[in-house]
Amino acid sequence: MHRNCCNKVLPAIVHPTKCCVNHTCQNYIVPEIHPSHTTTVNHENFIHEHYFPHTQSVVNEVTNQQVMMPGPGPMPGPGSMQGPGFGPRPGFGPRPNFPY
């Protein structure tokens, strides 16, 4: 945006002369050969992954003890099986006690 006002012209500032130089040249081509070689190295890496699967089981043990009791044994009560084939056999006495 310009304002309408009086402009005053100041004295010019003169900067030092910029010198320019033109160069001409003649190019001479000298072939220089720089051989190179590339070797490709293929790496094979074996990764040994160790796994340790684990299973678990449960064992239930049942024991049985045969205990020989001294004496004639419990008396049969009413309603128990009595009759031929049941009860003590003739000729059999008390069993010996085994130490276990």
Secondary structure as the mmCIF struct_conf table of DSSP 4:
data_model
#
loop_
_struct_conf.conf_type_id
_struct_conf.id
_struct_conf.beg_label_comp_id
_struct_conf.beg_label_asym_id
_struct_conf.beg_label_seq_id
_struct_conf.end_label_comp_id
_struct_conf.end_label_asym_id
_struct_conf.end_label_seq_id
HELX_LH_PP_P HELX_LH_PP_P1 VAL A 9 CYS A 19
HELX_LH_PP_P HELX_LH_PP_P2 MET A 68 MET A 69
BEND BEND1 PRO A 70 PRO A 72
HELX_LH_PP_P HELX_LH_PP_P3 PRO A 74 PRO A 76
TURN_TY1_P TURN_TY1_P1 PRO A 78 GLY A 79
BEND BEND2 SER A 80 SER A 80
BEND BEND3 GLY A 83 GLY A 83
TURN_TY1_P TURN_TY1_P2 PRO A 84 GLY A 85
BEND BEND4 GLY A 87 GLY A 87
HELX_LH_PP_P HELX_LH_PP_P4 PRO A 88 ARG A 89
TURN_TY1_P TURN_TY1_P3 PRO A 90 GLY A 91
HELX_LH_PP_P HELX_LH_PP_P5 PRO A 94 PHE A 98
#
